[in-house]
Amino acid sequence: MDVHMINRTFVLGVAACATGLSVMGAVGCGGREWPPTYKTTGMVTLDGSPVERASITFSPKEGQQPANATTDASGRYQMTSFNAGDGATAGSFDVAILKFPAIEIDAGRGGVPFGEANRTNAGPSPESLEDPENELPEKYSNSEKSGLSATVTADGENVFNFELTSK
């Protein structure tokens, strides 16, 4: 192989690498860029008591991204739009709040243990096929009819406390 051929191959390789790096720089390595979100928190109570495990949904009124959260044992929540706890996009939202029974599985170390009691040809129990029942008043389950709303702003505190009543 002649020296000119090696130099030419080397120059073409460097040019290809430079082109690839330029394209990556222009497109970006970080993936898709999301619209800005703003920390959005609050508390959910029912008749003055904190509601644990409530699911809160912010449904956009203006076409922005929806946001969701689940309350902790003290009824507090922090909204998520794209990444855990990142907040909500700016704009007005209708709000729905639901709570379903917790699903508890008695699992041993490494997963659910197998036992003879698990060996059965019986189908699922009729109770297990029923939809779980919302533990909060039904009026709060539909964002358009709940009467709950939130307006997230770029420069506000964005703390929304929802005081639900069982009546």
C-alpha positions in Angstrom: 0.0 0.0 0.0 1.4 3.3 -0.9 1.9 6.3 1.5 -0.5 8.5 -0.4 -3.2 5.9 -0.1 -2.7 5.6 3.7 -2.7 9.4 4.1 -5.8 9.7 2.0 -7.6 7.0 4.0 -6.6 8.7 7.3 -7.8 12.2 6.1 -11.1 10.7 4.9 -11.5 8.9 8.3 -10.8 12.1 10.2 -13.3 14.0 8.0 -16.0 11.4 8.6 -15.5 11.6 12.4 -15.6 15.4 12.4 -18.8 15.3 10.4 -20.3 12.8 12.8 -19.4 14.9 15.8 -20.8 18.1 14.1 -24.1 16.4 13.5 -24.3 15.0 17.1 -23.5 18.5 18.4 -26.2 20.1 16.3 -28.8 17.4 17.1 -27.8 17.0 20.7 -27.0 13.9 22.8 -29.5 14.7 25.5 -32.5 13.5 23.6 -35.8 15.4 23.3 -36.0 18.8 25.0 -39.1 19.1 27.3 -41.1 22.3 28.0 -40.2 23.9 31.3 -41.9 22.6 34.5 -42.3 24.3 37.8 -42.3 22.7 41.2 -46.0 22.0 42.1 -47.0 20.6 45.5 -49.8 20.5 47.9 -51.9 18.4 50.3 -55.1 16.5 50.0 -57.5 16.1 52.9 -60.9 14.6 53.3 -63.0 16.1 56.0 -59.8 17.6 57.5 -57.8 14.3 57.6 -54.8 13.7 55.2 -55.5 11.3 52.4 -52.8 8.7 51.8 -52.3 7.0 48.4 -54.7 9.4 46.5 -53.9 9.8 42.8 -54.0 13.4 41.6 -54.3 14.2 37.9 -53.9 17.7 36.5 -55.7 17.7 33.1 -54.7 20.6 30.9 -57.2 23.2 29.8 -54.8 24.8 27.3 -53.1 21.9 25.6 -50.0 21.7 27.8 -48.7 18.4 29.3 -50.8 16.6 31.9 -49.2 16.0 35.4 -49.8 13.3 38.0 -48.9 12.6 41.6 -49.7 10.3 44.5 -50.0 11.5 48.1 -47.8 10.2 50.9 -49.0 9.2 54.4 -49.4 12.9 55.4 -51.5 13.7 52.3 -48.7 15.6 50.6 -47.9 15.4 46.9 -45.4 16.7 44.3 -46.5 16.7 40.7 -44.7 14.9 37.8 -44.9 15.7 34.1 -41.8 14.1 32.5 -39.5 13.0 35.3 -40.3 12.1 38.9 -41.2 15.1 40.9 -40.3 17.6 38.1 -43.5 19.6 38.6 -46.1 20.8 36.1 -46.0 23.0 33.0 -47.4 26.5 33.3 -51.1 26.9 32.6 -54.6 26.1 33.8 -55.6 22.6 34.8 -58.8 20.8 35.8 -58.1 18.4 38.7 -59.3 14.8 39.5 -58.5 13.0 42.7 -59.1 9.2 43.2 -58.1 6.6 45.8 -58.2 2.9 45.3 -57.5 0.2 47.9 -53.8 -0.8 48.2 -52.9 -4.1 46.6 -51.0 -6.1 49.2 -49.1 -9.3 48.3 -47.5 -11.4 50.9 -44.1 -12.1 49.3 -41.1 -13.8 50.8 -37.6 -12.9 50.1 -37.0 -13.1 46.3 -40.7 -13.0 45.4 -43.9 -14.8 45.9 -43.2 -18.2 47.4 -44.7 -21.3 45.8 -46.8 -23.5 48.0 -49.3 -26.3 47.4 -52.1 -23.7 48.2 -51.1 -22.0 44.9 -51.6 -25.2 42.9 -55.2 -25.0 41.7 -57.3 -25.3 38.5 -59.8 -22.9 39.9 -60.2 -19.6 38.1 -60.0 -16.2 39.7 -62.5 -15.4 42.4 -65.5 -13.3 41.3 -64.3 -10.5 43.7 -60.9 -10.3 41.9 -62.6 -9.6 38.6 -64.6 -6.6 39.9 -63.2 -3.1 39.3 -61.8 -1.6 42.5 -64.0 0.9 44.2 -62.9 4.5 44.5 -62.6 5.3 48.2 -63.2 9.1 47.7 -66.5 10.7 46.8 -67.2 10.1 43.1 -67.6 13.8 42.3 -63.8 14.2 42.6 -63.0 11.5 40.1 -63.8 13.5 36.9 -61.6 16.5 36.3 -64.2 18.3 34.2 -66.9 17.9 37.0 -64.9 17.9 40.2 -64.9 21.6 40.7 -61.2 21.4 41.4 -58.6 23.4 39.4 -55.1 24.7 39.5 -53.2 27.4 37.6 -49.4 26.8 37.5 -47.3 29.9 36.9 -43.6 30.3 36.2 -43.1 32.8 39.1 -45.6 31.5 41.6 -45.4 29.2 44.6 -47.7 26.6 42.9 -48.9 25.1 46.2 -52.4 23.6 45.7 -54.2 22.2 48.8 -57.4 20.3 48.0 -59.8 20.1 50.9 -62.3 17.4 50.0 -65.6 16.7 51.8 -67.5 13.5 52.0 -70.8 15.3 51.6 
